[in-house]
């Protein structure tokens, strides 16, 4: 059973920083593209950032220049460094794993709350 376990959420003031982590219990981490999504109250879940096994990154326009996604294939962990946080970044952040080699599977983490407020 594959598990994605997120950590690092919390309450931060506007302009502050947080680093989210997601540890994946998959057998071959490099088979997976990793994403971070977020869902604010009353809104649809949206894609925030993506990273391939080779390290290619993509970001939503709303977070470009402020957020950085990275991964440690040896630790089977993906990170989201969030800087210059704004109130509108408040949401539950979800880790998502998409297998792109062989059979296609995808998995979701349980989510971690990020609240940006003074």
N, C-alpha and C positions, 0 to 999 in steps of 0.2 A: 504494500500500500504506500503510494507516494504521498509525502507530506511536504508542504511549504509552510515554514514557520517564520512569521514576520516579527520584528522587534524594532524598538527605537522611536515609536510614536510618543506624543505627549503634548503638553501645553507650552507654547513659546510666544514671546512678544513679537509684534511686527518688526521686520528687519533682522530677526534672529535666524538661527540655523538649527537643523536637525539632520541626523543621518539614520535612514532606515536600512535594516538588514533583512534578508530573506534567505534562510538556509533550506536547501532542497535535499530530500532523501531519495534522489533518483540514482540509478546505477551508473549512468554515463552522462554527466552534466553537460558535456560538450555537444550532445545531441539536441540540446534545447536552446531555443531563443527565449530570452527572459524579458518580461514586461513589468512595468508598474502601471497600475490603473488607480483611479480615485473616484469616489462617489460622494458628492455633497448632498445634504438633506434636500429632498424634493427634486433632485437632478439625476440624469442618467449617468451611468458609469462611463468615464472617459479615459482614453489611453494617454498616459503622461510621458512615458519613455520606454524605449526598446533597446536591447543590446543583443547582438548575435554572438555565437561562440567565438568568432574571430575578433570581437570587440567593436564592431561597427555600431554606432549609436544613432538614434533618432529621437526627437523630442517634439512635444506639442508646442505650438507657437507661444502659448501662455507661460511656459516655463523655460524657454530657451534663454541661455545666459545666466540662469539662476540655479537650475538643477543639473546634476551630473549623475548619470548611471554608470556603474562599473560592475565588474564581476571578477571573482577569484575562482577559477575552474578547479583548482586543487582543493579548495575549501567548500566547493559546491554552494557558493553564496553569491547573491547579487545585492548591490547596495544602491541607495538613492541618497545622494548628498543634496540637501535643500538649503539654499542660502537666500538671503534677502526675502524672507517669507512675508507673505501678505495675508490679510484676512480672508481673501478669496481662495487661498490655498487650503483652507479648513475643509477637511473631508476624511473619510475612511480610505486609507491607502491599501491596495491589494497587490500582492505579488502573483504573477501568472507565468506558467511555464508551458511552452509550446514545443512538443517534440517535432523535429523537422527531418530526422533521419529514420528510415524504416517506417514502422507503423506510426500513424499520427495520433497523438494523445495530447490533451492539455489539462492542466491542473491549476487550481486556485488556492491561495492562502486564505486564512480566516479574516484578515484585515487588521490594520492598526490605526487608531484614531490620531489624527494630527489636528490640533486646534491652535489657531493663530489669533491671539487676542491680547489686548493690554489690560 
